[in-house]
Structure formats: C-alpha cells, structure tokens
C-alpha cells in the first residue's frame, strides 16, 4: 500500500478540489482532511476547551458571565458616583458595630 499526500482546497460552497497524481491506482481510498490553519487564538488549555464543548453540547454550559453587546464603559465620574455613599448615609463602622453587638 502506498500513501500519497495530496494538497487540496475547500471552496466556500463546501466542495473539495484535489488533483490526483496519474500514478495513483484506481480503487477505494480513505480521505483524512486536516485544515492547514490551526485556530490558536484564545485556546490556552485544549482539555478545558474540549470540556467546554461537551458541556455546551449537553446544554450545561453557562454563558451568564458573557458581556452583552453593546457594552458601555462607564466614565470616571460615573464610577466615582457609584462608589460614593450619599451624604446622609451612616458610616459603615456603625453598621458593622451594630451587627457584631447583635450576636
């Protein structure tokens, strides 16, 4: 049995284009298709990605942590306002002291 490596091209409409050498005998063959461009961006752990794919296929992978588009980045002023207590708010030390006294 002879093994022959043949390059090919898959078109947008999912057709495979190959040129078979003249010296290859007619008959049944086995095709193994391996893309030459391997996706590497963002794949840090292949085992984790395989597990995520299995969980997703089973409908058990949560995507609740994914940001929804469009995501608006808050301004510095909005961040400062979100982290500032109102002027009439009780100090957190008082609230903590009360909670400790209840125990």
C-alpha positions, 0 to 999 in steps of 0.5 A: 500500500502506498500513501500519497499526500495530496494538497487540496482546497475547500471552496466556500460552497463546501466542495473539495478540489484535489488533483490526483497524481496519474500514478495513483491506482484506481480503487477505494481510498480513505480521505483524512482532511486536516485544515492547514490553519490551526485556530490558536487564538484564545485556546490556552488549555485544549482539555478545558476547551474540549470540556467546554464543548461537551458541556455546551453540547449537553446544554450545561454550559453557562454563558451568564458571565458573557458581556452583552453587546453593546457594552458601555464603559462607564466614565470616571465620574460615573464610577466615582458616583457609584462608589460614593455613599450619599451624604446622609448615609451612616458610616459603615463602622456603625453598621458593622458595630451594630451587627457584631453587638447583635450576636 
